[in-house]
Amino acid sequence: MSSSHPSAPRPAQILVVDDEPDLRTLYELTLLREGYRVEAAGSVSEAREHLDAGRFDAVITDMRLPDGLGLEILQRIQQDQRSERCVVMTAYGSAENAVEALKAGAFDYLTKPVDLKQFRSVVASAVQAQAAAPTRAARPIEDNGGKAATATPSNAGQAALERLVGNSEPMRLVKARIAKVARGMAPVLVRGESGTGKELVARAVHACSQRSEGPFVAVNCGAIPENLLEAEFFGARKGSYTGSAQDRDGYFQAARDGTLFLDEIGDLPLAMQSKLLRAIQERSVRPIGSTQEDAVDVRIVSATHKDLQAEVQAGRFRQDLFYRLNVIEIAVPALRERREDLPALCEALLARIARDAAMPAPALSAEVLQRLSRHPLHGNVRELENLLHRAVALSDGDVLHLDIASPSATLEPAATEAVPVPAAAQMPPEMPAPPVLVNPTSQVPSDLQSYLDQQEREILVRALRESGFNRTAAAARLGLSLRQIRYRIARLGIATPGVDDNHGNAADE
């Protein structure tokens, strides 16, 4: 009787294509030491012969070869519906070549001279991605045209997609695009109005990718004081500036092997944009006070409600950074473009609101749903959630009642009656109306900044008190992010009972 032993896993097969013999040998030896089986080629024609003779897990090719471009090898892999992940190596400073390769469907790119640690990391990611979906063919990212993605998300990815509530045609297209583009390393720009759920889309891209086990680090670019941007993004060494008592990592280091989500990227100052561009291109950052650069392996997903092309034209956003971030675009539809999703959205939001409040979810009547469907909902899902929060708080019993007493919560525009205007109050159209002062009897403040700080402090303190010093609730009420309200509380020196300034309040999270 013969005993069967589980066979050892097959070592991954790598094809390396480079016309420089010394570099080719260096790449071969590096990969052999990692346990891969390696074949090498010095031209496009040689690479084609290897592809005709067998299958590989990954192909690493230089962009410029004696008889053509590495993109031709990538195109061959796609045309033949092959499963190899292709990594393209580009010369230093050739950012447009890297973007072109990613748009054409490359899994990733490397910049020459290649850092061997980064080289090993990228190859490992490509091999893992291929092993996770061995029958899935690589296709150009831009050719989906709204068709369903061929990728099958993992359980975590499927759960993240389900959090994007709605089954309308616009949302089906968004989910299909997420599942398709998640498999590569190309930067993704999520575009949409405020309140549409851009961060949920970014989290779904991360969860559907092979980086789902790594960290997801979300950064609100508009909430960081300008003088702290570099330290927040790239880290700092002990003693590099006043108050830096120890080494600290930045967002890039924290997101290593995962995804870095740059929310409201359009709010980033121009000076920081150039530093961010270099970090993305070179995949390395230099902490403040350090003479060494840290290699960082992160995928960049950014989001904005602004028209970045218009910002580029106005000189407020770097064109080269725009093209680097906008390799793949996911447009998130406004709620008015998918009103058929309202019932499912209301049900999901009410369930979450009721769960957080430890109460049964109130019933959503057809009348309430109809009135919601007529409301413009310019604030999208965020405004809908705010309306439902208020409705739940004011409801008595199991039936939802909308707050129509408050002008800000009125769901239907009230009929306006013609009110006669006294002749003395009428002005010719070319004459501008005089400014309306909040308190016309008050004097002009001698210190405007102190006056504004005091006004802001009073508003924040009132919002915090009314929310039981729950900063998340207070921030939502004021239209701020948690990071923004924390910054304002610290800047204005507002005391928050029971809150640890270093770690925040558990209720806030």
Number of C-alpha atoms within 10 A of each C-alpha: 3 4 4 6 6 5 6 6 6 8 12 19 20 25 22 23 27 25 19 13 12 10 14 18 14 12 21 20 14 17 22 13 9 13 12 19 17 20 15 22 20 19 22 23 16 14 22 15 11 15 18 9 8 8 15 20 24 26 29 27 30 26 22 18 17 11 12 13 15 25 22 14 24 27 18 13 21 21 12 10 14 20 21 30 28 32 27 25 25 23 16 13 13 12 19 13 17 25 21 14 26 24 20 20 25 28 27 23 25 23 21 14 11 16 13 13 10 17 19 15 13 20 22 17 20 26 23 18 21 24 15 14 14 14 13 16 18 27 23 16 20 15 11 15 9 15 12 15 16 14 19 14 23 16 11 16 23 16 14 22 24 13 15 18 17 21 15 14 14 16 19 16 20 20 26 18 26 28 25 24 26 24 23 23 24 27 26 24 26 26 22 19 18 18 19 21 19 26 18 14 24 28 23 26 27 30 28 26 26 24 24 20 12 17 16 22 17 18 19 19 21 18 21 18 11 14 8 10 17 20 20 20 24 24 23 22 18 15 13 16 12 7 8 12 11 11 15 17 17 20 19 28 23 21 22 19 21 25 29 25 28 24 24 21 24 24 17 21 16 14 11 13 20 14 15 18 18 14 18 20 18 19 20 20 23 20 24 21 15 14 8 11 12 15 18 20 20 25 24 22 28 27 27 19 17 16 11 19 15 11 15 16 11 10 11 17 22 22 15 15 19 19 15 23 23 22 20 21 20 21 19 19 18 20 22 18 13 15 15 15 17 21 17 13 18 19 16 16 20 23 16 14 19 16 12 9 12 9 11 13 20 19 14 16 11 10 9 15 13 12 13 21 17 13 14 13 18 16 17 19 21 18 17 20 20 16 20 21 16 14 20 24 16 13 14 11 11 12 15 20 20 22 19 12 8 9 10 9 15 15 20 13 10 8 6 6 6 6 6 6 8 7 7 6 6 9 10 7 7 6 7 8 10 6 6 7 8 7 7 8 7 8 7 9 10 8 8 10 10 11 13 12 14 13 11 15 18 13 12 21 17 14 20 19 13 12 15 13 21 19 27 21 20 24 21 15 14 13 12 15 19 18 17 16 20 18 15 16 19 12 11 13 10 14 12 19 9 9 16 10 12 6 8 14 17 9 11 14 10
